[in-house]
Amino acid sequence: MAAAALAWCAVVGIADPTRPGNTLPHCPFKALTGWDCPGCGSTRMLHVLLHGDFVGAARYNLVALGMVPVLLWAWLAWTARKVAGRRLPTWQMSSRAQQAALLVWLLFTVARNLPWAPFTGLHV
């Protein structure tokens, strides 16, 4: 898992998905519908984040950027348990928290597809 994640980060860090004509695949949902999906902009967010641009990363996908620390901690806790047999504290979400996170993601997806200001600033 770590090797795959590092390889993907290397590819995204080198290939610039923020420029037109890059070699990385485009979002099939957006290609079919013309709408931004919940993950649209995540690859570009990762690229600019790997280059230290947190404001640019937030511009591409704010919700995905907020998930980066959670995903990194989950991966670190999993790795510590598998490799060293050591348990790190994990964040267990209640069903209400899971529902709230899903609602935030859904509202973000709807908001970024609305055709008027200030929501047009969320388009990628």
Residue, then its C-alpha position, 0 to 999 in steps of 0.5 A: m500500500a505504501a509503495a502504491a501510494l508513494a508511486w502515485c504521489a510521485v506520478v502526480g508530483i511530476a506530471d502536472p495535472t493543472r496544465p491542459g494536455n497532461t498525461l493523467p486521466h480525466c474524470p469520467f463522471k465530468a466527461l459524461t455529465g459536465w458536472d464536478c463529482p465529489g472527487c473532481g480536483s483531487t489529483r490537482m489538489l494533491h499535485v499542488l499540495l505536494h509542491g507546498d501550495f496549501v491555498g491552491a490545494a484548497r481551491y481545487n478540492l477543499v473537502a479532499l484537502g480536509m481528509v488528507p490528515v485523517l487518511l494519513w493518520a489512518w494509514l500510519a495507524w494501520t502500518a504501525r499495527k501491521v509492521a510493529g504490532r503497535r496500536l496507535p489511537t484511531w478515530q472511530m466515527s459514530s454513525r451520526a458523524q459518518q452521516a454528517a461527513l456524507l452530508v457535507w460531501l454531498l452538499f459540497t458536491v451540489a454547491r460546486n455545481l451551482p451555476w451562480a456566484p459564489f458557488t462558481g468559485l468552487h468549479v474546477 
